[in-house]
């Protein structure tokens, strides 16, 4: 019984310490210019330009999330997360133009968002090619699986699902399920409540 009690006390102390760190971490990030809503839990994350980041209410960002902004300095935000967004560990947002993620989205660990790539003309060295940038727009209630890569110009509709390991370079419609490399439509979410009532 004492062992269970000791474990409970240890867990409680850990949770209090974690909440303390979270409070001061968010305070510090806000001083850097990052917009952070209420009731967020943010672990140790990395970022280049905090003033370009906006995080909504009740978001959870797990450790080693990396917000990398490569674009030209501008007013306004270029990396925008809505309310109730979960971002798993080791996700990367490599953004030059803009990414907008809607409310209630789930982003599993290891996912990558890249809104730019290089030109490919044969008369210019690859390292000297111009950057081609197009924003990424993700709707509400989207589930993105483990190790997904989302490329420039992709728009994902509300309620869509992207399967683990997919590489997405095309728009995804609302409530569609996509997977594969390159990703293609493999299914459609159904309204189970409507199905049961008929």
Residue pairs with C-beta under 8 A, 6 or more apart in sequence:
22 41
22 42
25 42
25 44
26 36
26 40
26 42
29 36
29 42
29 50
30 36
32 50
32 51
33 50
33 51
34 47
34 50
34 51
34 53
34 54
34 55
35 53
35 54
35 55
35 77
36 42
36 55
37 55
37 56
37 57
37 58
37 59
37 83
38 57
38 58
39 57
39 58
40 55
40 57
40 58
40 59
40 60
40 61
41 59
41 60
41 61
42 55
42 59
42 60
42 61
43 61
43 62
43 63
43 64
43 65
43 89
44 63
44 64
45 61
45 63
45 64
45 65
45 66
45 67
46 64
46 65
46 66
46 67
46 68
47 53
47 66
47 67
47 68
47 69
48 67
48 68
48 69
48 70
49 69
49 73
50 67
52 67
52 69
52 71
52 74
52 77
52 78
52 79
52 95
53 67
53 69
53 77
53 78
53 79
54 77
54 79
54 80
54 81
55 61
55 81
55 85
56 81
56 82
56 83
56 84
56 85
56 103
57 83
57 84
58 83
58 84
59 81
59 83
59 84
59 85
59 86
59 87
60 85
60 86
60 87
61 87
62 87
62 88
62 89
62 91
62 109
63 89
63 90
64 89
64 90
65 87
65 89
65 90
65 91
65 92
65 93
66 90
66 91
66 92
66 93
66 94
67 79
67 93
67 95
68 92
68 93
68 94
68 95
69 78
69 79
69 95
69 96
70 94
70 95
70 96
70 116
71 78
71 95
71 96
71 97
71 133
78 95
78 97
78 98
78 99
79 93
79 95
79 98
79 99
80 98
80 99
80 100
80 101
81 87
81 101
82 100
82 101
82 102
82 103
82 104
82 105
82 140
83 103
83 104
84 103
84 104
84 105
85 101
85 103
85 104
85 105
85 107
86 105
86 106
86 107
87 107
88 107
88 108
88 109
88 110
88 111
88 146
89 109
89 110
90 109
90 110
91 107
91 109
91 110
91 111
91 112
91 113
92 111
92 112
92 113
93 99
93 113
94 112
94 113
94 114
94 115
94 116
95 113
95 114
95 115
95 116
95 136
96 115
96 116
96 131
96 133
97 115
97 116
97 133
97 134
97 135
97 152
98 115
98 135
98 136
99 113
99 115
99 135
99 136
99 137
99 138
100 135
100 136
100 137
100 138
101 107
101 138
101 142
102 138
102 139
102 140
102 141
102 142
102 158
103 140
103 141
104 140
104 141
105 138
105 140
105 141
105 142
105 143
105 144
106 142
106 143
106 144
107 144
108 144
108 145
108 146
108 147
108 148
108 164
109 146
109 147
110 146
110 147
111 144
111 145
111 146
111 147
111 148
111 149
111 150
112 148
112 149
112 150
113 136
113 150
114 149
114 150
114 151
114 152
115 133
115 134
115 135
115 136
115 151
115 152
115 153
116 131
116 132
116 133
116 134
116 152
117 131
117 132
117 151
117 152
118 126
118 129
118 130
118 131
118 132
119 129
119 130
119 131
119 132
120 126
120 129
121 129
132 152
133 152
134 152
134 153
135 153
136 150
136 152
136 153
136 154
136 155
137 154
137 155
137 156
138 144
138 150
138 155
138 156
139 155
139 156
139 157
139 158
139 159
139 160
139 174
140 158
140 159
141 158
141 159
142 156
142 157
142 158
142 159
142 160
142 161
142 162
143 160
143 161
143 162
144 150
144 162
145 161
145 162
145 163
145 164
145 165
145 166
146 164
146 165
147 164
147 165
148 162
148 163
148 164
148 165
148 166
148 167
148 168
149 166
149 167
149 168
150 156
150 162
150 168
151 167
151 168
151 169
153 169
154 168
154 169
154 170
154 171
154 172
155 171
155 172
156 162
156 168
156 171
156 172
157 171
157 172
157 173
157 174
157 175
157 176
158 174
158 175
159 174
159 175
159 189
160 172
160 173
160 174
160 175
160 176
160 177
160 178
160 189
161 176
161 177
161 178
161 187
161 189
162 168
162 172
162 177
162 178
162 179
162 183
163 177
163 178
163 179
163 180
163 183
163 186
164 179
165 179
165 181
166 178
166 179
166 180
166 181
166 183
167 180
167 181
167 182
167 183
168 178
168 182
168 183
169 182
169 183
170 182
170 183
172 178
172 183
172 185
175 188
175 189
176 185
176 187
176 188
176 189
177 185
177 186
177 187
177 188
177 189
178 184
178 185
178 186
179 186
180 186
